[in-house]
Amino acid sequence: MYQYISMYIRSQSISNFFNPKSIFMQKIFQKNGFFKIASAFLLVLVALQACKKNPHFSHFTNDFQQVNLVATNNSYGALAVDPALLNGWGIAFAPSGPAWVSSNGAGLSNIYNASGSTLRPPVTIPASTSPTGGTPTGAVFNNNTGFRLSNGNPARFIFASEDGVISGWNSGNAAEVAKNNSAAVYKGITIAKDEGVPFLYVANFIGKKVEVYDTLWNSVNKPFIDPGIPADYSPFNVQNVDGKVYVVYAKLGTGVDEAHGPGTGIVDIYNPNGTLVKRLISHGELNAPWGITWTPASFWGATNISVNIILVGNFGNGRINAYDESGSFLGPLRSKGKPIVIDGLWGLSFAPVTATAINPNWLFFAAGPKDESDGVFGYITPVDTDMSISK
């Protein structure tokens, strides 16, 4: 009986478990006398033991709130309107914290502060055949001395684009082409260090591979092979998470786009040298996933909750799901008891702890709602300081 109750508790939130209207509780307390008292006592003991083993069950589920900072128009209730934000995608931060948000539909990178105000003119992203009209997706801040541009200085922000361009920026109002591969469709980009040496990692969705470049922009061969990946899946995004390279796979769809649907996604962890560490997540609640980030303990507002929690954003259904370090599904972020759904969800990111222009405890997101025709940039934060996650 102890084992049965323990298994049941782990399948439910504590609040649902102790609901006197639940079928399980009604069955337990339909008995009389000693069995009723003994059952109740045993129930409490098992619940406490379950909470001890899994701190996620030690808090009742509370709400998160979504705040739209910037949007294409007034229909999203954002604090600011910027018509130049079209299909918001990747998010990158400088150490001081302003958010650089890729505007895929406008060919720009827009720079915002914590109130959604524009801090400087947007940076123009080049296309493969033109200095304007690029299609930026992922973006990354470069704090290394390499990845230099034509003026001899390192690129401070580096962008991947769907038209096969990798571009960089360090001054002025325009990024410049660093690599031009018209056969590629780049969906994501990150920087990680392999034995202390920085490399650039780019997800080539149509090419079905992770491309790697050294600080001189030379192509480098690193395997990034998982023999268990289905033939119709491809790298959709790459992200440096605590020094490892997380590769988010999506199912190939029509043309250069991804397929949507329940279970259409995989997340692998690789060493920066391209060797596979492990499969973290297979299918399950994934649905064309793209955004992925590690969460600081401060985001949950609880002192004893595990800090080793990964959030994965689904472009396919707009949900943000939490997983522990073993890849176990913990539940979606919720608002007023219902899963948060952000139409066209792309980027998820926390600002660095050194940020002064923006709050490092907020989970920032970028999205392209209405079939990627509009753009939204905002953040998610706990409503109060006692937060948890719930299935």
C-alpha positions in Angstrom: 0.0 0.0 0.0 2.9 2.4 0.9 4.4 1.9 -2.6 1.0 2.5 -4.3 0.4 5.7 -2.4 3.9 6.9 -3.0 3.6 6.3 -6.8 0.3 8.1 -6.8 1.7 11.2 -5.0 4.5 11.4 -7.5 2.0 11.5 -10.3 0.0 14.4 -8.8 0.7 17.9 -7.4 0.3 18.0 -3.6 -2.7 20.3 -3.8 -4.5 17.9 -6.1 -3.6 14.9 -3.9 -5.1 16.4 -0.7 -8.3 17.6 -2.5 -11.1 15.9 -0.4 -13.1 15.6 -3.6 -10.5 13.5 -5.4 -11.5 9.9 -6.1 -8.4 8.6 -4.3 -9.2 10.6 -1.1 -12.8 9.5 -1.2 -11.8 5.9 -1.3 -9.3 6.2 1.5 -11.7 7.9 3.9 -14.8 5.9 3.1 -13.6 3.4 5.8 -14.4 3.9 9.5 -12.7 3.7 12.8 -9.1 2.7 13.1 -8.5 2.2 9.4 -9.6 5.8 8.7 -7.1 7.2 11.2 -4.3 4.9 10.2 -4.8 5.6 6.5 -4.7 9.4 7.2 -1.5 9.0 9.2 0.1 6.9 6.6 -1.0 9.3 3.9 0.8 12.2 5.6 4.0 10.2 6.2 4.2 9.1 2.6 3.5 12.6 1.4 6.3 14.0 3.5 8.7 11.4 2.3 7.8 12.1 -1.3 8.4 15.8 -0.7 11.7 15.1 0.9 12.8 13.1 -2.2 11.5 15.6 -4.7 11.6 19.2 -3.6 9.3 20.2 -6.5 6.4 18.7 -4.5 7.2 20.7 -1.4 5.5 23.9 -2.8 2.0 24.5 -4.0 1.7 25.6 -7.6 1.6 29.4 -7.9 1.3 31.6 -10.9 3.8 33.2 -13.3 2.9 36.4 -15.2 3.6 37.3 -18.8 4.5 40.9 -19.5 4.7 42.1 -23.1 7.3 44.8 -23.3 7.3 45.6 -27.1 5.0 44.5 -29.9 4.4 45.3 -33.5 1.0 47.0 -32.7 -1.4 47.8 -29.9 -3.3 44.6 -30.0 -0.8 42.8 -27.7 -1.1 45.2 -24.8 2.6 45.8 -24.7 4.2 48.7 -22.9 5.8 50.0 -26.2 5.0 49.6 -29.9 7.7 49.1 -32.5 6.5 48.4 -36.0 10.0 47.3 -36.8 9.7 44.2 -34.6 8.5 41.5 -37.0 8.8 37.9 -36.1 11.0 38.4 -33.0 13.4 35.5 -32.8 16.8 35.2 -31.1 17.8 37.2 -28.0 21.3 38.2 -27.0 22.7 40.3 -24.2 25.8 42.3 -23.6 27.2 42.1 -20.0 25.4 45.3 -19.1 22.2 43.8 -20.3 20.3 45.6 -23.1 18.4 43.0 -25.1 19.3 42.6 -28.8 16.3 41.0 -30.4 16.4 39.6 -33.9 13.6 40.9 -36.1 13.5 38.2 -38.7 10.8 39.8 -40.8 12.4 43.2 -40.9 16.0 42.2 -41.3 17.0 44.0 -38.1 18.4 43.5 -34.6 16.4 45.8 -32.2 17.9 46.9 -28.9 15.6 47.3 -25.9 15.8 48.1 -22.2 13.7 46.8 -19.3 10.8 49.1 -20.1 10.7 48.3 -23.7 12.3 51.5 -24.8 14.6 51.5 -27.8 18.1 52.4 -26.7 19.7 53.0 -30.1 18.8 52.7 -33.8 18.3 49.1 -34.9 21.2 47.3 -36.6 20.6 46.3 -40.2 21.3 42.6 -40.9 22.7 41.9 -44.4 21.2 39.4 -46.9 23.3 37.0 -49.0 23.2 39.4 -52.0 22.5 42.8 -50.3 23.6 44.9 -47.3 20.0 44.9 -46.1 17.1 42.5 -46.1 18.6 39.7 -44.0 16.6 37.1 -42.1 18.2 36.9 -38.7 17.3 34.0 -36.4 19.7 33.3 -33.5 22.1 35.8 -32.1 25.0 35.6 -29.6 27.3 38.1 -27.8 31.0 37.6 -28.4 33.3 38.5 -25.5 36.4 37.0 -27.1 39.2 38.7 -29.0 38.5 36.6 -32.2 35.8 36.7 -34.8 37.2 40.0 -36.2 35.5 42.1 -38.8 36.8 44.2 -41.6 37.7 47.1 -39.3 40.1 44.7 -37.4 38.0 44.6 -34.2 36.1 41.6 -32.9 32.4 41.3 -33.7 30.5 42.0 -30.5 27.2 40.5 -31.7 27.0 37.6 -34.2 23.9 36.7 -36.1 22.7 33.6 -38.0 20.2 34.1 -40.9 17.9 31.8 -42.8 19.5 32.8 -46.1 22.8 31.2 -45.1 24.6 34.4 -43.9 26.6 34.7 -40.7 27.1 38.4 -39.9 28.8 40.4 -37.2 28.5 43.8 -35.6 30.8 46.0 -33.6 30.0 49.6 -34.5 27.6 51.7 -36.6 24.1 50.7 -37.6 24.9 47.8 -39.9 26.2 44.3 -39.4 28.6 42.9 -42.1 28.8 39.5 -43.7 31.3 37.2 -42.2 30.3 33.9 -43.9 28.0 33.5 -46.9 26.6 30.1 -47.6 23.6 30.3 -49.8 22.9 26.6 -49.6 22.4 26.8 -45.8 19.5 27.7 -43.7 20.8 28.9 -40.3 18.3 28.7 -37.5 20.5 29.1 -34.4 23.9 30.1 -33.2 26.1 30.0 -30.0 29.7 30.3 -28.8 31.4 27.7 -26.5 35.0 26.9 -25.5 36.6 23.6 -26.4 39.7 23.2 -24.1 39.7 27.0 -23.6 39.5 27.9 -27.2 36.2 29.6 -28.4 34.3 28.3 -31.4 31.2 29.4 -33.2 28.4 26.8 -33.5 25.6 27.2 -36.1 22.5 25.0 -36.7 22.1 24.4 -40.4 18.6 23.2 -40.6 18.4 22.3 -44.3 21.9 20.9 -44.2 21.1 18.6 -41.2 24.2 19.5 -39.3 25.9 21.7 -36.7 28.5 23.8 -38.4 31.6 24.9 -36.4 33.9 27.9 -37.1 37.1 29.0 -35.4 37.9 32.6 -34.4 39.2 33.3 -38.0 35.9 32.2 -39.4 37.4 29.0 -40.8 35.2 25.9 -40.9 36.2 23.2 -38.3 35.2 19.6 -38.4 33.5 18.5 -35.1 31.2 15.4 -35.3 27.9 16.3 -33.5 26.6 12.9 -34.3 23.8 11.1 -32.5 23.1 7.8 -34.3 19.7 7.6 -32.8 18.4 10.8 -34.4 15.6 10.0 -37.0 16.5 10.7 -40.6 13.8 13.4 -40.9 15.1 15.4 -37.9 17.7 18.2 -38.1 19.4 20.7 -35.8 17.0 23.5 -35.2 18.9 25.5 -32.6 22.2 25.4 -30.6 22.8 26.9 -27.2 25.6 27.0 -24.7 24.3 25.8 -21.4 26.8 25.7 -18.6 29.7 25.1 -21.0 28.0 22.3 -22.9 26.4 22.6 -26.4 22.7 21.8 -26.3 21.3 20.9 -29.7 17.6 21.2 -30.2 16.3 19.0 -33.1 13.0 19.5 -35.0 11.3 17.5 -37.6 11.8 18.6 -41.2 8.7 20.0 -42.7 7.8 21.6 -46.0 10.6 23.5 -47.8 12.9 25.1 -45.2 10.4 25.0 -42.4 9.9 22.6 -39.5 6.9 20.2 -38.9 4.6 20.8 -35.9 2.9 18.3 -33.7 3.0 16.5 -30.3 6.3 14.8 -29.8 8.1 16.5 -32.7 11.4 17.3 -31.0 14.6 16.0 -29.5 17.3 17.6 -27.2 20.8 16.3 -27.1 23.8 17.5 -25.0 27.2 17.6 -26.6 30.7 18.4 -25.4 32.1 21.5 -27.3 34.4 19.0 -29.2 31.2 17.6 -30.8 31.1 14.3 -28.9 27.7 13.2 -27.6 27.2 13.4 -23.8 23.6 12.1 -23.7 20.1 12.4 -25.0 18.3 14.7 -22.7 14.8 14.7 -24.0 13.1 12.5 -26.6 9.7 13.6 -28.1 7.1 13.7 -25.3 5.9 17.2 -24.7 8.2 18.7 -27.3 6.5 20.4 -30.3 8.9 22.0 -32.7 11.1 23.3 -29.9 13.6 26.1 -30.4 14.2 28.2 -27.2 16.2 26.6 -24.4 17.7 28.0 -21.3 19.0 27.1 -17.8 17.1 28.8 -15.0 18.7 30.5 -12.0 17.3 29.6 -8.6 16.1 33.1 -8.1 13.6 32.7 -11.0 11.6 30.2 -8.9 11.6 32.3 -5.8 12.1 29.2 -3.6 15.3 28.6 -1.6 15.2 24.8 -1.7 14.1 24.1 -5.2 16.6 22.5 -7.5 18.5 25.0 -9.7 19.3 22.4 -12.3 16.1 23.1 -14.3 16.0 23.6 -18.0 13.2 25.4 -19.8 12.4 24.5 -23.4 10.1 26.6 -25.5 7.9 25.0 -28.2 7.3 27.0 -31.3 4.7 24.5 -32.3 2.3 25.1 -29.5 3.7 28.1 -27.6 4.3 26.3 -24.3 7.4 26.7 -22.1 8.1 23.3 -20.4 10.4 22.6 -17.5 12.7 19.6 -17.3 15.2 18.4 -14.6 18.8 17.6 -15.3 17.9 14.0 -16.2 15.4 15.1 -18.8 12.3 14.3 -16.8 9.3 16.5 -17.7 8.3 18.6 -14.7 5.4 20.6 -16.3 4.7 23.8 -18.1 5.0 27.3 -16.8 1.5 28.4 -15.8 -0.5 31.6 -15.3 -3.7 31.4 -13.1 -3.5 27.6 -13.2 -3.3 27.3 -17.0 -0.2 26.7 -19.1 1.2 29.9 -20.6 0.9 29.9 -24.4 2.8 32.4 -26.5 1.9 32.3 -30.2 5.0 31.9 -32.4 7.4 31.5 -29.4 11.1 31.6 -30.4 13.8 32.9 -28.1 14.1 32.3 -24.3 16.9 33.8 -22.3 17.9 35.3 -19.0 20.2 38.3 -19.0 23.6 37.9 -17.4 23.9 38.5 -13.7 26.1 41.6 -14.5 23.1 43.2 -16.3 22.2 46.7 -15.1 19.9 47.8 -17.9 17.6 44.8 -17.5 16.5 42.4 -14.8 18.6 39.2 -14.7 15.8 37.3 -12.9 13.3 37.7 -15.6 12.8 35.1 -18.3 12.8 37.0 -21.6 11.1 35.7 -24.7 10.7 36.7 -28.3 7.9 35.6 -30.6 6.4 35.9 -34.1 2.7 35.6 -33.6 0.1 35.5 -36.4 2.1 33.1 -38.5 5.3 35.1 -37.9 3.8 38.3 -39.3 3.9 40.2 -36.0 6.5 40.4 -33.3 6.5 40.4 -29.5 9.3 40.8 -26.9 8.6 40.4 -23.2 9.3 38.6 -20.0 7.9 36.1 -17.6 8.3 36.3 -13.8 6.7 34.8 -10.7 3.6 36.5 -9.4 5.0 36.0 -5.8 8.1 34.6 -4.2 6.9 31.1 -3.5 7.0 29.4 -6.9 7.0 25.9 -8.2 6.1 23.9 -11.3 3.2 21.6 -11.7 2.2 19.0 -14.3 
